[in-house]
Amino acid sequence: MQVSIKKWGNSQGIILPKEIMELMNAKIGDALDAVIDNGKLTLQPAKKQFTHKTLEERMDETGLQLSFGHEIEWGESRGSELW
């Protein structure tokens, strides 16, 4: 399938037809890795960067705090539940 390079403001862009997007399993807003090899441009979905953080690190980033200084009231037991 042939596409063309168009002027887009001060840049250039290629519009990807719906068929190409579907074949790539891509959607608007997805990040793509562009690789040039021997003058050929290859676009592929970007590898997602996962970071593993502890709960404490995530809490520090968001400013949230967990407080279990008091007993939580879960309500009366029902059915065959025993508290």
Summary of the structure (lengths in Angstrom):
residues: 83
radius of gyration: 25.5
end to end distance: 66.7
largest distance: 71.3
contacts: 97
relative contact order: 0.09
helix: 18%
strand: 24%
